[in-house]
């Protein structure tokens, strides 16, 4: 668990594919959040395959979530389960969600197309119908919100754009 302050309520929950972004964009974003005093949570120390109740509690404590979609995001049932919970809280107007499309098109996420879609449907083959339905609804809903598209610009510019929407 990583928090910017142990005494303050978690404000921003960061939902992302760890293997793909943890040591690149997300690490820069976390450092910027620390410098600007933005309280956040990432699942850095969570054990893979462990019960998601702890993460769902962190989502419930948050007032904003960043859903950082990348090409490999849909390989993870963990990411998609978090996203479904984020969508549920957003639908209840208890959480503001900002989608960030990191080198992936919003349409690919919304309609599960291109490489993002191939990864999603590969995971879906091993999942239940109800799970797939929840994931698809969450992907369509969250990707339809106003967010940020981050392409091949420098990481500093990406981080500044994300900081702007969270402050």
C-alpha positions in Angstrom: 0.0 0.0 0.0 1.3 3.4 -0.9 -0.2 6.6 0.5 1.1 10.1 0.5 0.1 10.6 4.1 -1.0 8.0 6.6 -3.3 10.4 8.5 -5.3 11.8 5.6 -8.2 10.3 3.7 -7.3 8.7 0.4 -8.4 11.1 -2.4 -7.2 9.6 -5.7 -7.3 5.9 -6.5 -5.1 4.9 -9.4 -6.3 2.0 -11.5 -3.7 0.7 -14.0 -2.0 -2.4 -15.4 1.0 -2.6 -13.1 3.4 -4.7 -15.3 3.0 -2.2 -18.1 3.1 1.2 -16.4 4.3 0.9 -12.8 8.0 1.7 -13.5 7.3 4.3 -16.2 4.3 6.7 -16.3 2.8 5.8 -13.0 6.1 6.2 -11.1 6.4 9.7 -12.5 2.8 10.5 -11.7 3.2 9.2 -8.1 6.3 11.5 -7.6 4.4 14.5 -8.9 1.4 13.7 -6.6 3.8 13.6 -3.6 5.4 16.9 -4.6 2.0 18.6 -4.9 0.6 17.1 -1.7 -2.1 15.1 -3.5 -3.2 12.1 -1.5 -3.4 8.9 -3.5 -3.5 5.1 -3.4 -1.9 2.5 -5.7 -1.9 -1.2 -5.2 1.9 -1.4 -5.1 2.2 -3.9 -2.2 -0.9 -6.0 -2.8 -0.5 -9.7 -3.5 -1.6 -10.8 -6.8 -4.7 -13.1 -6.6 -5.5 -11.9 -3.1 -9.1 -11.0 -2.2 -10.0 -7.6 -3.7 -12.0 -6.4 -0.6 -9.0 -4.3 0.6 -8.8 -2.5 -2.8 -12.6 -2.1 -2.9 -12.4 -0.4 0.5 -9.7 2.0 -0.9 -12.0 2.8 -3.9 -14.8 3.5 -1.4 -12.6 5.9 0.5 -11.5 7.8 -2.6 -13.3 10.8 -4.1 -11.6 10.5 -7.5 -10.3 7.6 -9.5 -7.9 7.6 -12.5 -8.5 4.7 -14.8 -5.3 4.5 -16.9 -6.1 2.3 -19.9 -3.2 0.9 -21.8 -2.8 -1.9 -24.4 -2.3 -4.6 -21.8 -4.8 -3.3 -19.3 -7.5 -5.8 -20.3 -5.2 -8.8 -19.6 -5.9 -8.3 -15.9 -9.1 -9.4 -14.3 -7.9 -7.5 -11.2 -7.9 -4.2 -13.2 -11.3 -4.9 -14.7 -12.8 -5.9 -11.3 -11.5 -2.6 -9.9 -13.0 -0.7 -12.8 -16.4 -2.3 -12.4 -16.4 -1.2 -8.7 -15.2 2.3 -9.8 -18.1 2.5 -12.3 -20.6 1.4 -9.6 -19.4 4.2 -7.2 -19.4 6.7 -10.1 -23.0 5.8 -11.0 -23.9 6.5 -7.4 -22.2 9.9 -7.8 -19.8 9.0 -5.0 -16.7 9.0 -7.1 -15.4 11.1 -10.0 -13.7 9.1 -12.6 -11.1 10.4 -15.1 -10.2 8.0 -17.9 -6.6 8.2 -19.2 -5.9 6.6 -22.6 -2.2 5.8 -22.5 -1.1 5.0 -26.1 -4.5 3.4 -26.8 -7.6 4.9 -28.4 -10.7 5.5 -26.5 -12.7 3.6 -29.1 -10.5 0.6 -28.7 -11.4 0.6 -25.0 -15.1 1.4 -25.4 -15.7 -1.3 -28.0 -12.9 -3.7 -27.0 -11.1 -3.5 -30.4 -7.6 -3.6 -31.7 -4.9 -4.9 -29.4 -6.8 -3.8 -26.3 -9.8 -5.8 -27.5 -7.8 -8.9 -28.4 -6.4 -8.9 -24.8 -9.9 -8.4 -23.4 -11.5 -11.3 -25.4 -8.5 -13.6 -24.5 -9.3 -13.0 -20.8 -13.0 -13.3 -21.4 -12.6 -16.9 -22.6 -11.7 -17.9 -19.1 -14.3 -15.7 -17.3 -18.0 -16.0 -16.5 -20.7 -14.4 -18.5 -21.7 -12.1 -15.6 -18.1 -11.0 -15.1 -17.7 -10.2 -18.8 -21.0 -8.2 -18.7 -19.8 -6.1 -15.7 -16.4 -5.5 -17.4 -17.9 -4.5 -20.7 -20.4 -2.1 -19.0 -17.5 -0.6 -17.0 -15.2 -0.2 -20.0 -18.0 1.4 -22.1 -19.2 3.7 -19.3 -15.8 4.9 -18.1 -14.2 5.3 -21.6 -17.2 7.5 -22.6 -16.3 10.1 -19.9 -14.2 13.1 -20.6 -10.6 12.2 -20.1 -7.1 12.5 -21.4 -5.4 10.9 -24.3 -1.6 10.5 -23.8 0.4 9.5 -26.8 4.0 9.8 -27.7 4.7 13.1 -25.8 7.3 13.3 -23.1 6.3 11.9 -19.7 6.6 15.3 -18.0 3.8 16.7 -20.3 1.6 13.7 -19.5 2.1 14.1 -15.7 1.3 17.8 -15.9 -1.9 17.1 -17.8 -3.0 14.6 -15.2 -2.0 16.9 -12.3 -4.2 19.6 -13.8 -7.4 17.4 -13.8 -6.8 16.1 -10.2 -6.2 19.5 -8.6 
